[in-house]
Amino acid sequence: MQNGSQAQTEKLKLLGEAISRRQIIEASFNGGFLRLAPHQVFVRREALYLAAFNGEKSCRYDEESAFGGYNLAGFSGVSVTDQTSEPLSYFDQAGTRLGDPVLLTIETDVGS
């Protein structure tokens, strides 16, 4: 691990583990602390992004507004917790827009 900053490959490894095991992550993001349920890692405009649900975000209307994209460059101190989370019912595995390439995605058990 580098001083105060995780290498991109280490972040991807941890996110891949969290996505495949449906585990919550904790991390610093642009100076704040987040607990997220990661659903997907994708590329947009040559940058890596995490699509995740932030259950601690206060929303006025519905949970969809607590689901967002986070640039991986803003993350540091990423760790995988023992807490698990189920995929959101409205999450589409191809849920990126504008043809963003998907690197990792959560399995939603559709059709099982």
DOFIFI-296180 format. One record per residue (C-alpha): residue number from 1; residue in three letters; x negated, y, z negated. Coordinates in pm, 1 decimal, always signed. Layout:
DOFIFI-296180
+-----+-----+----------+----------+----------+
:   n : res :        x :        y :        z :
+-----+-----+----------+----------+----------+
: NUM : ALA :        X :        Y :        Z :
...
+-----+-----+----------+----------+----------+
END
This chain:
DOFIFI-296180
+-----+-----+----------+----------+----------+
:   n : res :        x :        y :        z :
+-----+-----+----------+----------+----------+
:   1 : MET :     +0.0 :     +0.0 :     +0.0 :
:   2 : GLN :   -126.6 :   +346.0 :    +81.4 :
:   3 : ASN :   -138.5 :   +637.9 :   -164.3 :
:   4 : GLY :   +227.2 :   +730.0 :   -225.6 :
:   5 : SER :   +333.9 :   +610.4 :   +118.0 :
:   6 : GLN :   +415.4 :   +268.2 :   +253.8 :
:   7 : ALA :   +297.1 :   +162.3 :   +594.1 :
:   8 : GLN :   +572.3 :   +128.4 :   +853.1 :
:   9 : THR :   +507.8 :   -247.4 :   +886.2 :
:  10 : GLU :   +550.7 :   -296.9 :   +510.3 :
:  11 : LYS :   +879.0 :   -102.7 :   +519.1 :
:  12 : LEU :  +1004.8 :   -316.7 :   +808.4 :
:  13 : LYS :   +907.9 :   -636.4 :   +627.0 :
:  14 : LEU :  +1097.7 :   -530.7 :   +313.0 :
:  15 : LEU :  +1399.5 :   -412.4 :   +512.7 :
:  16 : GLY :  +1406.1 :   -738.6 :   +707.6 :
:  17 : GLU :  +1408.4 :   -931.1 :   +379.4 :
:  18 : ALA :  +1685.4 :   -712.9 :   +236.1 :
:  19 : ILE :  +1899.2 :   -735.5 :   +550.9 :
:  20 : SER :  +1866.8 :  -1112.4 :   +585.2 :
:  21 : ARG :  +1942.7 :  -1170.0 :   +216.1 :
:  22 : ARG :  +2205.4 :   -893.3 :   +194.8 :
:  23 : GLN :  +2019.0 :   -722.4 :    -87.9 :
:  24 : ILE :  +2025.3 :   -361.8 :   -203.9 :
:  25 : ILE :  +1710.2 :   -154.1 :   -161.4 :
:  26 : GLU :  +1582.5 :   +134.1 :   -370.8 :
:  27 : ALA :  +1356.2 :   +400.9 :   -227.6 :
:  28 : SER :  +1251.5 :   +760.9 :   -231.4 :
:  29 : PHE :  +1388.0 :   +942.1 :    +71.7 :
:  30 : ASN :  +1269.4 :  +1292.2 :   +153.7 :
:  31 : GLY :  +1212.0 :  +1361.5 :   -216.0 :
:  32 : GLY :  +1535.3 :  +1207.3 :   -349.7 :
:  33 : PHE :  +1617.1 :   +859.7 :   -481.9 :
:  34 : LEU :  +1853.6 :   +626.2 :   -293.3 :
:  35 : ARG :  +2010.5 :   +283.9 :   -348.7 :
:  36 : LEU :  +2127.8 :   +150.5 :    -13.7 :
:  37 : ALA :  +2288.4 :   -157.6 :   +138.0 :
:  38 : PRO :  +2089.6 :   -190.3 :   +462.1 :
:  39 : HIS :  +2274.5 :   -317.2 :   +769.7 :
:  40 : GLN :  +2051.1 :   -249.8 :  +1068.1 :
:  41 : VAL :  +1715.2 :   -114.5 :  +1186.0 :
:  42 : PHE :  +1717.3 :    +49.0 :  +1527.8 :
:  43 : VAL :  +1514.3 :   +281.5 :  +1748.5 :
:  44 : ARG :  +1638.4 :   +626.5 :  +1841.6 :
:  45 : ARG :  +1428.7 :   +883.0 :  +2025.1 :
:  46 : GLU :  +1114.2 :   +673.7 :  +1966.1 :
:  47 : ALA :  +1165.5 :   +671.1 :  +1586.6 :
:  48 : LEU :  +1276.4 :   +386.0 :  +1359.1 :
:  49 : TYR :  +1605.4 :   +430.2 :  +1172.6 :
:  50 : LEU :  +1789.8 :   +236.9 :   +904.3 :
:  51 : ALA :  +2170.5 :   +213.9 :   +920.4 :
:  52 : ALA :  +2287.0 :   +168.2 :   +561.3 :
:  53 : PHE :  +2572.1 :   +215.5 :   +318.2 :
:  54 : ASN :  +2507.0 :   +452.1 :    +26.7 :
:  55 : GLY :  +2757.3 :   +344.9 :   -239.3 :
:  56 : GLU :  +2648.1 :   +624.3 :   -470.8 :
:  57 : LYS :  +2726.7 :   +900.2 :   -222.1 :
:  58 : SER :  +3038.1 :  +1091.0 :   -317.6 :
:  59 : CYS :  +3279.7 :  +1101.1 :    -26.0 :
:  60 : ARG :  +3601.0 :  +1290.3 :     +5.9 :
:  61 : TYR :  +3788.0 :  +1058.8 :   +238.5 :
:  62 : ASP :  +3658.2 :   +709.8 :   +306.7 :
:  63 : GLU :  +3358.7 :   +484.5 :   +275.2 :
:  64 : GLU :  +3261.6 :   +525.7 :   +641.3 :
:  65 : SER :  +3119.8 :   +868.4 :   +560.8 :
:  66 : ALA :  +2882.8 :   +700.1 :   +311.2 :
:  67 : PHE :  +2741.3 :   +489.4 :   +595.8 :
:  68 : GLY :  +2461.5 :   +665.8 :   +775.2 :
:  69 : GLY :  +2132.8 :   +655.9 :   +959.4 :
:  70 : TYR :  +1804.9 :   +725.9 :   +781.9 :
:  71 : ASN :  +1473.6 :   +789.4 :   +957.3 :
:  72 : LEU :  +1221.1 :   +537.7 :   +820.5 :
:  73 : ALA :   +952.3 :   +807.1 :   +819.8 :
:  74 : GLY :  +1134.3 :   +971.3 :   +526.1 :
:  75 : PHE :  +1116.7 :   +659.3 :   +306.2 :
:  76 : SER :   +851.9 :   +577.5 :    +47.4 :
:  77 : GLY :   +841.4 :   +334.5 :   -241.7 :
:  78 : VAL :  +1086.9 :    +92.8 :    -78.0 :
:  79 : SER :  +1171.8 :   -206.1 :   -297.7 :
:  80 : VAL :  +1425.1 :   -486.5 :   -268.9 :
:  81 : THR :  +1650.1 :   -538.9 :   -572.9 :
:  82 : ASP :  +1822.2 :   -855.5 :   -694.3 :
:  83 : GLN :  +2163.1 :   -693.1 :   -636.4 :
:  84 : THR :  +2350.1 :   -814.7 :   -327.6 :
:  85 : SER :  +2609.9 :   -652.7 :   -105.2 :
:  86 : GLU :  +2847.5 :   -780.8 :   +160.3 :
:  87 : PRO :  +2843.7 :   -629.8 :   +511.1 :
:  88 : LEU :  +3100.8 :   -357.3 :   +560.4 :
:  89 : SER :  +3417.3 :   -472.0 :   +735.4 :
:  90 : TYR :  +3393.3 :   -198.3 :  +1000.5 :
:  91 : PHE :  +3026.1 :   -259.1 :  +1076.9 :
:  92 : ASP :  +2968.5 :   -360.2 :  +1437.3 :
:  93 : GLN :  +2650.0 :   -561.4 :  +1489.9 :
:  94 : ALA :  +2591.0 :   -360.9 :  +1804.2 :
:  95 : GLY :  +2673.0 :    -53.3 :  +1597.6 :
:  96 : THR :  +2417.1 :   +178.9 :  +1745.1 :
:  97 : ARG :  +2516.5 :   +443.0 :  +1992.0 :
:  98 : LEU :  +2375.2 :   +547.9 :  +2323.8 :
:  99 : GLY :  +2209.4 :   +210.6 :  +2377.1 :
: 100 : ASP :  +1969.4 :   +237.6 :  +2084.0 :
: 101 : PRO :  +1756.4 :    -81.6 :  +2071.2 :
: 102 : VAL :  +1830.8 :   -291.8 :  +1760.2 :
: 103 : LEU :  +1537.0 :   -453.1 :  +1578.1 :
: 104 : LEU :  +1712.6 :   -607.0 :  +1275.1 :
: 105 : THR :  +2080.4 :   -651.3 :  +1194.5 :
: 106 : ILE :  +2290.1 :   -805.3 :   +918.3 :
: 107 : GLU :  +2499.9 :  -1112.6 :   +992.2 :
: 108 : THR :  +2867.7 :  -1037.3 :   +941.0 :
: 109 : ASP :  +3008.5 :  -1394.8 :   +941.1 :
: 110 : VAL :  +3265.6 :  -1302.8 :  +1203.9 :
: 111 : GLY :  +3437.0 :  -1614.3 :  +1332.1 :
: 112 : SER :  +3330.4 :  -1844.1 :  +1047.9 :
+-----+-----+----------+----------+----------+
END
